[in-house]
Amino acid sequence: MLFHGPNPQFQLHNFACHHDLCEYTGHMTKLDAAIKFDGKWFVARCLDLPVTSQGATLAEAKSNLAEAIELYIETWGADELESSGGEPELAKVEVAV
């Protein structure tokens, strides 16, 4: 899934985690990530777990995020991977700064 929100720098991806996650849980799972290019790096944030990573390319950011998620699950377990119930939507939120 690829969603372009109001800001074309943001992209929402659904990607599969693999490697150690399969061994840990016994199955593959798909997680959602928001990825933003900050001018130098693609910064990837998992929307299902408190995990963020980056890469020089979009593919590298996704790969690095998958690895970071797998390390998180290896350390903290997969209990937080309950279904979030619905597709995520990317939106701008206005705040006072």
C-alpha positions, -999 to 999 in steps of 0.1 A, spaced: 0 0 0 13 34 -8 -6 65 2 4 101 -7 -11 125 18 -14 162 16 24 166 18 41 146 -10 71 141 12 51 117 34 44 82 22 25 54 40 37 19 34 26 -15 43 55 -40 43 63 -74 55 88 -81 82 108 -112 78 140 -129 89 140 -135 127 103 -124 131 92 -156 112 113 -177 136 100 -158 166 63 -158 159 61 -187 134 45 -165 107 49 -134 86 31 -102 94 26 -69 77 30 -36 95 23 0 85 51 26 83 51 63 76 82 73 56 94 109 51 123 123 32 139 150 54 162 164 26 190 140 34 175 107 48 143 87 44 130 84 79 108 54 85 85 51 115 65 20 123 29 29 131 23 -4 150 53 -4 173 76 24 188 103 18 162 120 43 139 149 40 115 163 57 84 182 51 51 198 69 22 171 54 -1 134 45 4 143 8 0 171 11 25 149 29 50 122 1 47 149 -26 50 165 -9 81 130 -4 97 122 -41 92 155 -51 108 149 -26 137 113 -40 142 127 -76 143 152 -66 169 125 -49 189 103 -80 188 133 -102 197 139 -81 228 104 -71 239 82 -98 223 53 -96 198 24 -90 222 19 -54 209 12 -67 174 -26 -71 179 -47 -59 150 -52 -22 151 -85 -26 133 -84 -5 102 -63 12 76 -41 41 88 -46 75 73 -19 101 71 -31 136 82 -16 170 91 -23 182 126 -20 219 134 -4 227 168 9 259 184 46 262 187 
